Amino acid sequence: MSQRLTCDVVVVGAGMVGASCAWYATRTGLDVVLVDRGPVAGGTTGAGEGNLLVSDKAPGPELELALLSAGLWADIAEELGPAIEYEAKGGVIVSPSPEGLTALTDFAAGQRAAGVTAVRVDPDGLRELEPQLAPGLAGGVLYPQDCQVMPALAAAHLVRASGARLLTGRTVTGILRTPHGAVRGVRTDRGPIHAPAVVNAAGTWSGEVAALAGAPLPVLPRRGFVLVTEPLPPRIRHKVYAADYVADVASDSAALATSPVVEGTAAGPVLIGASRERVGFDRSLSLPAVRALAAGAIRLFPFLRAVRAMRAYAGFRPYLPDHLPAIGADPRAPGLFHACGHEGAGIGLATGTGLLIARLLSGTAPDMDLAPFRPDRFEEEVGPG
């Protein structure tokens, strides 16, 4: 016999964003049920590198959300301790050419005006920051606010510390609504969960959840690979990436794009990214993508040529056409809230997103303007619900 459950809020998706929504919502006194068809961090979160970045974001609403989130991550790290492997390591963007460095420093100047700490670094300074870097680089920019967590651990600890009721292995099959259209919970393959509010934090699958409510969102999967090396002594001090990574993040192309992103981890292996391509939910290994990642990493750090890659894994970033997440109440389905579409920035933006959603759920004013993130802004593109 199916079990009936009642709560104040159902959060669909137990990745980092869903965990953050649960964390902040319970702190306002709300009774939260967190439901996922798989395990905690079983989707995009578990395939991520754990980036908490401000360096790759142009001035605007996403950067504002990133700065809000950065402060919240520091607070969480202080509360949860070393278990989440939070590292305030900083990021370094490098350019091989003087022209690229000029563009990079112009980009950094705009970020500084928006509250980012960004320090131009000459070639000698780069060698001091990262002695193993390839010679001949024109320079770069240091971003001390860039940080790192171990995403699966961080999500798990957030869920546990939140006190939310966690229901894994349950697939949401429908959104319960009143005759007047208001949301009243979710239907799952193991019975309904009744609540006056539902948060759609299902990552790459958020479009499917939105469609169940008749409030479509054009969320598409954007595949990315990560190479993992054998464990090494610490040799890479920061997150280091090439300036063209920023352009790849902002690109609308469905074709394969790669730009080197290299960083060490507390456990020893070096993580190498980043690739982007839209190929649906195809998880098959792409040799061109993996070879391009390895070649790009060696260009930045020549010592990696002699290092073994132990494995490669793929994940799917939840991509929305304007590169901004959907955060907030959906007027097409009263009681439905979206917290999705963060693409590759979901780990870093999760805390700010969770806080903003909790503010809305508890009826208090959000910490920033949510208009750019309106869930119904794509209505003309996807048609009526």
N, C-alpha and C positions, 0 to 999 in steps of 0.2 A: 504494500500500500504506500502511495507517495506521501511524503511528509510535507505539511504546510508550514511555511516559515513567514514571519512578519518582522519587519524592521523599519527603520527610518529611511535608509538609503541602501540600494543595491549598486555596488560597483562591479561592472563587467570587465574583467581583465586583471590578472594578478602579475602584470609586469611592473616596471618601475613607476610608471605614471599611475596605474591603479593603486599600487602600494602607497604612493604619496597621497593620493586622494583619500584613501582610508586613514592614513596617519593623521592628516589634518582634520578630516571630518569628525573622527572620534574625539579629537581634542576640543571640539566645540560642544561635546555632549551628545552627539548623534550616535544611534545604534546602527552599525554598518555591517552588512554582509558582503564579502568579497568573493566572487564566483568566477571560476575559470574552467574551461574544458580540459586543460592540462595542468601541469604543476606550476608553482610560483616561478616566474622568470622563464617559462618554457618557450616563449616566442622570441620576439626581437630583442628583448632585454638580455636573455641568455647568450645571444650571439653578438653582443656589443662589446666595445672596448672599454666602456666606462668613462667616456669623455665628458668633462664638465668645462666647456669652452666658452670664452667670450671672444677669443682671437679671430674666429672665422665669421663673425657676424657684423654686417654693416649697421650703421646707426639706423634706428627704427624700432618698431615694436618687439621684434624678436630679440634684439640686443637688450632692450629694457627688461624683458622677461628673463634673459640670461643673467643679468646683473642682480635682479631680485633673487633668482634661484641660487646664485653663487653664495650670497650671504646666508640663505637658508641651509644650504649644504654644509657650510662651516658650523652652523649651530647643531645640525644633526650629527655631524662627526664628533663634536664635543660631547654630545649626549650619549651616543652609541659606542664611542671609543674605537679602538683599532680594528674591531671585528669587520668593519666594512671596507678596510684597506683604503681609506681616504688619504690621498697624497697631494699636498699643495706644491706640486713639482714645477709649475710654470710651463709655458709653451714658447717655442722659438720657431718663427717662420723665416725661412731663408730664401734668398734669391741668387741664382747663378750670374745674373747680368745686371749692369748698372741701371738699365732701363726698367727692369723688373723691380729693382730696389726702389727706384723713384716712385713707381706706382704703389708699391707696398707701403712706403712711408707716407704717401698722400692718404692712403686708406687708413693708416694708423692715426693720422692727424684728426680725421673725422671721428674716429672712435674715441680719441682722448676728449674731444669736445662733448661726447656723450657719457663720459664717466669711466672710461677704460684706462687702465695703466698700461702704456705701451712705450717701450724704450728702444730707440734705434741703436743697432749694434754694428760696428765696423768689422772687417774680416779678423783682425786680431782679437776683438772682443768675442767673436764667435768661437774662436779656438779656446779662449778661456772658459766659455760656458760649456762647450762640447769639444774636448780635445780630439775625439775620434772622427770629427767631421772631415769630409773631403776638402782638400785645398782648392783654392781658386774661386770660392764663392764671393760674391760682391758684398754681401752683408745680410742683415736681417733685422727683425724686430722681436724683442723679448716681451712676453705677456705674463707677468707674475701671477695674475688671477686665474690662469688655466689650472685645473686640478683634475684629479682622477679618483674613481672608486672601482671596486670590483663589483660589477653590476648585479650579478645573481645573489651575492652575499648581501649587498645593500638592500635589495628588494626584499629578501627573506627576513632580514632583521627589522625592516620597517613594518612589514606585515605583522610579525610577532609582537613588536613593541606597541603597535597601534591598538591591540585588543579587539580588532575586528574579527568577526566570525568568518573563517576561511573555508570555502567549499570548493575543493578541486575535483576534477573528473566530472564536472557537470556542464553540459552544453546548453547555452541559452538558445531556445528554439522560437521564441516569440516575445513580444512586448505586450504586457497586459494594459488595456486602456478602458476607460469608462465609455459609456455611450456618447459622451460629449467630447471624447478624444484625449482626456487627461491620462497621463501614465499612472498606473497603479501597481507596477512591479514587472516581473519577468516570468516567462514560462521556461522551464528547463526539462531536460529528458528524465529528471528525477523529481518532478513536481514543481509547483509554482513557488515563487518568493514574492510576497506582497509588500509593497513600499510605495510611498507617494513620490519618491524620487529615484531615478535610475541614472547612473553615470556610465557613459560609453567610453571605456578606456581600453578597448580591445586591440589597440595597435594597428597592425596592417590589416586586421580583419574588422576594423571599426566600420567600414563601409557596409559590411553585411549586417552588423548590429543596427546601424542607422536605418537600413532598408526595412528591417523587421518592424520599425516604428513608423514606416511611411515617411521618413525624413532623410532622404538619401544624401550621402556625402561621397564625392569622387575620390576616395582613397585608393591609391594604387601601390603595389609592392615595387620597391626599387632594390634590387639585389646588390649585396656587397660581400666581398670575401676578405678574410683576415688570415694572414700567415702567422704561424706560431713557431718560434725557433726552439732549439734545445735550451735548457737552462744555462745561463751565463753569469759570471761575476758582473757587478754593476759597471756598465761602460757607457750607458746613455742616460743622461741626467734629467732631461726634460722631454716633453712631447715635442718632437721635431718634425716639421713638415715643410714641403715646398709651397711657394706662393700660389701656384696654379690650383692647389686644393680649394681655395676660396672660390675660384671661378667654377670648379666642378660641382661644388655644393649648390651654387646658384643656377646651374645649367638646367634647361628643360629637355635636353636631348635624351632619347631612349637608348642611344647607342652606348657601348662600353666606354667609360672614361676612368682613367687611373691617375693618381698623383700620390707620391710617396708620403706616408705618415708613419713615423717610427718612434717607438718608445719602449723603455724597459718596464718591468713589473717587479713587484715586491718578491714574487716567487722565483724570479730569474729569467724566464723566457722573454724574448723581445717580441712585441706585437707589431705586425707590418700591415698597413692598409695603404690606401683606401681605393676601392673600386665602386663604380655605380653603373647600373644598367637596368632597364625595365624589360624583364623577360617573364612576366607573370610570377607564378610560384615555383618556377623550375629551380630545384636545388642541385642539379647535376654540376659536377666540377667543371669549371671553365679554365682550360690550360692557358689560353691567351691572357686571361685576367690574372692568374696566379704568376705567370712568367713576368708580366708587366709590373706586378707588385714587387717581386724579387729584384728585378733590374733597377727599379726606382729606388729601392732601399739601399742597394749597393752603391748607386750614384751618390747618395748622401753619406753613407758610412761604408767605405771600402772594406773594412774588416769583416763585414757580414758575408763576403764572398766565400769565406772559409767556414762559415757556420751552417749547420744542418737545420733545415726546416722540418719540424716534427709532424706538423699537420696543417691543414687549412680548413676553415669552416665558413659557411655562408649564413647570412641573415637577410631579412627583408625589412627595409625602412618604409614606414607608412608615409607615402608621398602625396601631398596635395598640390594642385597646379600653381598656386601662388607662393609656395614654400613657407607658408605660415600654418601653424596648427589651428584646429578648431577647438575653442575653449569657451564654454558658457552654456547658457540655457538655449534650448531650441524652441522658438515660438511655434513651430509646426506641430510640436508634441509637448504640451505643457507638462513639466515634471521630468523631461529628458534633458540631460546635460551631457555635453561632449567634452572629452579631454583626450584628443587624438590628433594624428597627422603631423607629428613633430619631425618626421623624416629621420635623419641621423643624429638629431640633437635631443632626443627624448630623455636620455639619462640626465643630461645637464639641466633640461628645462622642467623636469618632473616635479621638483619641489615647489617652484613658483606656480606651476599649473595646479598642483594639489591644494596649495593655499588659496588660490583664486576660486577654485571650485568649492572649497569649504566655506569661504566667505559667502558665496551665492547661496549655498545650501542652508546656511544659518541665518540668512537675511541681513548680513552686514555688508558694508560697502567694500568692494574689491580694492586691492592695493594699486591697481593701474587700470587704464582705460582698456576695456575688452572689445571695443568696436572693431578693431582690425581682425579679431579672431572669430567674428560672428559665424556660428555654424551654418546659417542659411545664406551666406554670401554667394554660394555657388548655385543658387536655385535656378537661375536661367540656364546654366550649363547642363544640369542633370535633370531638369524638368520637375513638374510638380510631384509632391509625394502622394 
